[in-house]
Amino acid sequence: MAFTPHGQHLIAGHWVRTDQSFFSEPAHGPAHAFSVGSVALVDQAARAAEDAFDSFAATSREQRAAFLDAIAEEIDARSEAITEIGSQETGLPAARLQGERGRTVGQLRLFASHIRAGDYLDARHDPALPDRQPLPRPDIRLLQRPIGPVAVFGASNFPLAFSVAGGDTAAALAAGCPVVVKGHSAHPGTGEIIAEAIHAARLRCDLHPGVFSLIQGGNREVGQAVVQHPLIKAVGFTGSLAGGRALFDLCAQRPEPIPFFGELGSVNPMFLLPAAVDARGDEIARGWMASLTMGAGQFCTNPGIAVVLASQAPLITAAATAALVAIGPQVMLTEGIAAAYHRGQQAIAAAPGVQTLYDSHCEQRTATPYLYQVSASDWLKNPLLHEEVFGPLAVLITVRTSDDMLTVARAFSGQLTATLHLDEEDSALGRQLLPILERKAGRVLANGFPTGVEVCDAMVHGGPYPASTNFGATSVGTLSIRRFLRPVSYQNIPASLLPQDAGK
Ligand code: NAP
């Protein structure tokens, strides 16, 4: 049966509305009215989250794991309705949304098994040494403890996996932190049905209602109030550099500054080394274009730049431009994102030294691919060419020598990923590039493409600024739970007083 959103916020177990409404702007299907968020609702949600904190932080790992599993079940139970409303609101194809739902419930279940295993607590124990001279040593135990209520900003480009019940929410709940989500106005109906699933799971698990709240957007004050609320202790965010930086600065300016775990974009450079290009330039170029244009290029790991020897550039450009011919217009997530893409494309096309390799024409809410070429010297001079254009647009940087390739590598700002395409004979250059790239990126990969982020124990999805605002953290994979935990030492505290988590 079709899902019709009621348009309300979920605040501590109650569906509520304010006096004002905004309308969703679906790519297809009917628009729906949603209640606009307010500063007062943020306050209610944050207070309820703080009220819930003590009991939620004191739950056993098994109780929280059961909650995560229940959320996954409730999402699966609504699968058809989620795909339908999600596809209407975002324009993403049904198959992509089905895959993203699988990833979302997979993340929830992964965190459930992760906390059941208990290793994430990094529990340490230095037993007392009462006879030690000149002073006895006390008994000291270390445990990771939840930090308090966490705010999560839903991302426009992953309406499920990085939104209401996405990786940030799963990690925070697994850690024992209540969550207040600021929904993305690009997919409020999708957010609502996922909030219904979390609400149903919370009731099943008999947890405090303040454990989860969803506030819809429609008003910039909501996001600002969320990060400034004194009871919020950390923020998870995926979005634009400008928006993320503004919210990060607000977090830093608070009387009590809090961590802002923002993921703000990346051009994900690829370095095409000479022997690999000689052996399989065609295949690399085709793979690059497939990765670039997948999902209208709306991935944070989209490979927007490749670097190649000028003498080998024709090998790459011939195959790349041929591959692009088959790519038609794709609907973008929002009109705002499409407008930003069109502006970004025009700015790149007009930049000094930039040569158009593949031109196209897109209008309104669609994206078509563009491919440009620029010399390393022109690229190095122009910071605009270092920035992400969110969509299927790529720039090929040509270098004269391998040393120039190292110079270009050093000039990149922080990245989510960096890729090497190399063969055995490229090893010497690869050995020089790797130490440079590991200082630039959270993930360095060889002979592959950065889109498609595996959700696993060893994944890092983060990197130096501006890829993320916190280079020590990841927003994907089990390590992401560490963002919402704080180590506490318990000195001579009787075992009977320690948190449940202390017992394995
Ligand atoms: P965005 O504009 O940064 O918005 C993300 C969230 O932050 C939204 O909830 C937004 O609220 C809120 N927000 C942004 N600026 C704010 C401010 N100054 N004060 C309070 N709240 C603020 O990102 P977007 O809407 O998803 O997309 C816009 C652009 O972001 C894209 O064109 C693309 O360049 C980039 N983007 C990058 C990635 C990535 O993975 N790197 C992902 C998505 C988007 P409202 O809904 O009220 O505006």
Boltz pocket constraint, residues with backbone or C-beta under 6 A from the ligand:
constraints:
  - pocket:
      binder: B
      contacts: [[A, 153], [A, 154], [A, 155], [A, 156], [A, 157], [A, 182], [A, 183], [A, 184], [A, 185], [A, 186], [A, 217], [A, 218], [A, 219], [A, 220], [A, 221], [A, 222], [A, 223], [A, 224], [A, 238], [A, 239], [A, 240], [A, 241], [A, 242], [A, 243], [A, 244], [A, 246], [A, 247], [A, 263], [A, 264], [A, 265], [A, 266], [A, 298], [A, 299], [A, 300], [A, 301], [A, 336], [A, 337], [A, 340], [A, 341], [A, 388], [A, 389], [A, 390]]
      max_distance: 6.0
